[in-house]
Amino acid sequence: MVLAAAILGATLVGAGVNLLLGRLEGNITAVDVSEQVGAPSRAPAPIAAIDETTGTYAPLNVLLMGSDIRSGKGNGGFGSASKITGQRSDSTILLHVSADRKSAIAVSIPRDTLITLPKCKKDGQSTGGYQGRFNEAIQLGGPGCTLKAVAELTGLDLNNFLLVDFGGFKRIVDAIGGVEICVREAVNDPLSGLVLSKGKHIVQGEEALAFVRARKTLGDGSDTSRIRRQQAFLSSLVRSVLSTGTLLNPATMLSILDAATQSLTADPQLANIQNLQDLALSMKDLKPNNITFVTMPWYPSGDGATVLASKKKGAPIWAAIANDTPWPPSGGAGETLLRVQPEMIRVNVLNGTVTKGMAKKVAKQLSDQGFRIGEVGNADTSTVTTTTAQYDPRWDVSAKTLIAAADATGEPVKKSGQTMTLIIGSDFTAITPVEITDLAEDKTANINTADEAFCAQ
């Protein structure tokens, strides 16, 4: 997602783009995974071609992997784990981009998921076929073996991947200028060296890596808790890269592109810079609020260290990806993912129109849908044209429910408290019922969209 946004930005900048992209293509390391996934090399095939029959792009599935390899520039020194040999795919995300390019879902797969490792080839020899942790697959047969593991886990056909190591991750974050993160409590993690006060911070380099990698002394110490921090980090990173200021700054874009491409290993199709440019252009209208992050549903294995994939809860996600249908049902393309029940939201209702009694009428409609009503009265003016929901940014997730119910425009108001204010404008029609996703209460799923800023621990 970061690379796609970067290439899109370079395209928008314009001057010298073709020369720039041609120079950067050689930065990406291409790895043919056909031996593992059973498909021929797809290098010549355009990845963002429009189907002449349907008039749309093909849906896209890409496995995004973060390697914990310690060899190579910038990859050593992560706490006491710096002596670890080999590599594991400790952060793995299955990214699905819809055919209409208006929505995407990014599914994090816990590294400690217990699976039957796929049979893969390494140095001409067959290996695997026994039980182990999911993140061990890459050590058995490279990124292609991890692709095969995910294919067996989900039932999906996968051929494309992007792999970045520690050094590459740090270079990309530094090129962006850092990423804003938030922690609910002060952090002092001796294993990673991460020291943060409670609240918001801009992290770069080693500190950014420590935030997404630290585990033992943060949250409940589990990998699934760490995934939540990674999702918060990536959501913030996506917002930063897709911001107008970043996309239209030539110097910043060149820096991001150089850092991103030289840090990547990819399948031959994605290692082709023209394919990446076309892919980025096809995704130009994808907005953060339509990028959904979710964790593969899981349950404890019973050994205190690993987890098992929940086939029942995971099946709807894999089916939606396979069929390219919206997921979750209330958070598809053009819709908003709603997770907070109206009963949890308190609202002041103010009439900003010349129609008498509107505040009382709307308050009644909100109450009928379960919202808790506070003050009911008149706004400072009766010439409001756009119905507006004012809310404290700390409760932006809750605000989505009110905004959807009133078909209102959201207006963040810092330090305004937990009670929101709905100002009725002349465009108001009615309060409509809202649908809360069924997985909203499933703590293993950890759903959020990329437009949400939240504190994670």
ABEGO torsion letter per residue (X at the ends): XAAAAAAAAAAAAGBGAAAAAAAAAAABBBBBAAAAAGBBBAAABBAABBBAAAGBBBBBBBBBBBBABABEBGABGBEAAAABBEBBBABBBBBBBBAAGABBBBBBBBAABBBBBBBBBBGGBBBEGBBBBAAAAAAAAEAAAAAAAAAAAAGBBBABBBBBBAAAAAAAAAAAGEBBBBBABBBBBAAAGBBBBBEBBBBBEAAAAAAAABAAABEAGBAAAAAAAAAAAAAAAAAAAABAAAAABAAAAAAAAAAAAAABBBBAAAABAAAAAAAAAAAAABBAAABBBBBBBBBBAGAGABBBBBAAAAAAAAAAAAAGBBOBAAABBGBBBBABBAAABBBBBBBABABBGAAAAAAAAAAAAGBBBBBBBBBABAABABBBBBBBAAAAAAAAAAAAAAGBBBBBBBGAEABBBBBBBAABABBBBBBBBAAAABAAAGBBBAABBBBBX
